[in-house]
Amino acid sequence: MRVAVTGGLGRIGRAVVAELGGHGYETVRIDVSPMRGQSGGYRRADLRELWQAVDALDGVDAVVHLAATGVPDSHTLHPELAEGATYTANTASTYNVFQAAAVHNIRRVVWASSETVLGPPFQVAGPSCLPLDERHPLCPETSYALSKAAGEAAARHFAHRYAMTLVALRFSVVMDQAEYAALPEYWAEPERGRWNLWSYVDLADVAVSCRLALAAPVDGALALTVAAPDTLSNRTTAELLDTFCRGVRVTRSLGAFESLQCSAKARALLGGCPARSWRDSGV
Ligand SMILES: NC(=O)c1ccc[n+]([C@@H]2O[C@H](COP(=O)([O-])OP(=O)(O)OC[C@H]3O[C@@H](n4cnc5c(N)ncnc54)[C@H](O)[C@@H]3O)[C@@H](O)[C@H]2O)c1
């Protein structure tokens, strides 16, 4: 099976290409950045252009769509222009990838949405209830988050119109072993993690979730929270709730360090993934 990985030269893209390659998939990296050295398995494309997306997806069986522009730097001179550019680029690229997949009759697209569609960084309003899961209303507070919510609406459209399956993985902040080493600094200022409820997901689980979502027995457009089972904090979840989330309705009892972003639906559909924790990393 030949899988196009858009954003294949990025941080998650490289991990996904390695994960798929290790499980017998052939991959084609699609990226606007030039690839140095070998050019096999790589096609250069700016996905903001539909014709480039259509060219790039020729001859593939499935797509993992990761290409995107992240949250603009908050110190930028004209933040509203940077936010607009992020929204426009991500919305166009995601629409174009879905449309190009429909043109080529590609039946499955797995793509990177974001935890931010449910409200992080919670600067305008806090969560309606906790833990967050797929039943929480969409509350994008940034143009980046809005671009992901727009992508989810586009996915529902393409699933409805072309009977495609599009799996949105709402990744939490992606972290790896090197970053876990810095956690003691993070613990010194526990309020720093409130913006996304002290949540994260391990890079290896992100790659595995993309692979498993390519073959999961699902139809239509669906969106899944993909976060580690625990928080990044060294304080208990009860203490975090009591100190930083007073007044927010908590809908069920939670484990000592259980995440406030619930990935139970993803785990049920993706064979237990995500499951990795920084607590197993020796920090
Ligand atoms: N890293 C995280 O913590 C995180 C969390 C949630 C969601 N996500 C999402 O996961 C995806 C991958 O994130 P990442 O951390 O690997 O980002 P990254 O910035 O490392 O990689 C993104 C890649 O996309 C490419 N790209 C950007 N615009 C493009 C375009 N118009 N056409 C073709 N290629 C383009 C870039 O060149 C880059 O190689 C993104 O959609 C991101 O929004 C990331």
The ligand as a MOL file (V3000), in Angstrom:
LIG
                    3D

  0  0  0     0  0            999 V3000
M  V30 BEGIN CTAB
M  V30 COUNTS 44 48 0 0 0
M  V30 BEGIN ATOM
M  V30 1 N 3.6090 19.3550 16.9900 0
M  V30 2 C 2.5320 19.4280 17.7750 0
M  V30 3 O 2.6180 19.5640 19.0040 0
M  V30 4 C 1.1540 19.3400 17.1400 0
M  V30 5 C 0.0180 19.2820 17.9760 0
M  V30 6 C -1.2460 19.1910 17.3910 0
M  V30 7 C -1.3680 19.1360 16.0180 0
M  V30 8 N -0.2440 19.2150 15.2350 0 CHG=1
M  V30 9 C -0.4090 19.1560 13.7850 0
M  V30 10 O 0.3770 18.0850 13.2760 0
M  V30 11 C 0.8310 18.3960 11.9670 0
M  V30 12 C 2.3390 18.2220 11.8660 0
M  V30 13 O 2.9620 18.9980 12.8630 0
M  V30 14 P 4.5530 19.0760 13.0040 0
M  V30 15 O 4.8300 19.3610 14.4410 0
M  V30 16 O 5.1960 17.9070 12.3640 0 CHG=-1
M  V30 17 O 4.8660 20.4020 12.1830 0
M  V30 18 P 6.1790 20.7860 11.3590 0
M  V30 19 O 6.1540 22.2770 11.2510 0
M  V30 20 O 7.3860 20.1410 11.9640 0
M  V30 21 O 5.9410 20.1390 9.9350 0
M  V30 22 C 5.0040 20.6610 9.0210 0
M  V30 23 C 5.4940 20.3380 7.6260 0
M  V30 24 O 4.4940 20.7930 6.7020 0
M  V30 25 C 5.1490 21.4100 5.6030 0
M  V30 26 N 4.2300 22.3710 5.0000 0
M  V30 27 C 3.7470 23.5030 5.5770 0
M  V30 28 N 2.9500 24.1480 4.7050 0
M  V30 29 C 2.9250 23.4100 3.5520 0
M  V30 30 C 2.3010 23.5670 2.2910 0
M  V30 31 N 1.5640 24.6440 2.0110 0
M  V30 32 N 2.4830 22.6290 1.3510 0
M  V30 33 C 3.2770 21.5300 1.6110 0
M  V30 34 N 3.9230 21.3460 2.7890 0
M  V30 35 C 3.7480 22.2820 3.7490 0
M  V30 36 C 6.3890 22.0830 6.2230 0
M  V30 37 O 7.3840 22.3440 5.2370 0
M  V30 38 C 6.8050 21.0620 7.2640 0
M  V30 39 O 7.7460 20.1350 6.7400 0
M  V30 40 C 0.3450 19.8080 11.6840 0
M  V30 41 O -0.8740 19.7170 10.9700 0
M  V30 42 C 0.0970 20.3850 13.0600 0
M  V30 43 O -0.8710 21.4190 13.0260 0
M  V30 44 C 1.0020 19.3050 15.7650 0
M  V30 END ATOM
M  V30 BEGIN BOND
M  V30 1 1 1 2
M  V30 2 2 2 3
M  V30 3 1 2 4
M  V30 4 1 4 5
M  V30 5 2 4 44
M  V30 6 2 5 6
M  V30 7 1 6 7
M  V30 8 2 7 8
M  V30 9 1 8 9
M  V30 10 1 8 44
M  V30 11 1 9 10
M  V30 12 1 9 42
M  V30 13 1 10 11
M  V30 14 1 11 12
M  V30 15 1 11 40
M  V30 16 1 12 13
M  V30 17 1 13 14
M  V30 18 2 14 15
M  V30 19 1 14 16
M  V30 20 1 14 17
M  V30 21 1 17 18
M  V30 22 2 18 19
M  V30 23 1 18 20
M  V30 24 1 18 21
M  V30 25 1 21 22
M  V30 26 1 22 23
M  V30 27 1 23 24
M  V30 28 1 23 38
M  V30 29 1 24 25
M  V30 30 1 25 26
M  V30 31 1 25 36
M  V30 32 1 26 27
M  V30 33 1 26 35
M  V30 34 2 27 28
M  V30 35 1 28 29
M  V30 36 1 29 30
M  V30 37 2 29 35
M  V30 38 1 30 31
M  V30 39 2 30 32
M  V30 40 1 32 33
M  V30 41 2 33 34
M  V30 42 1 34 35
M  V30 43 1 36 37
M  V30 44 1 36 38
M  V30 45 1 38 39
M  V30 46 1 40 41
M  V30 47 1 40 42
M  V30 48 1 42 43
M  V30 END BOND
M  V30 END CTAB
M  END
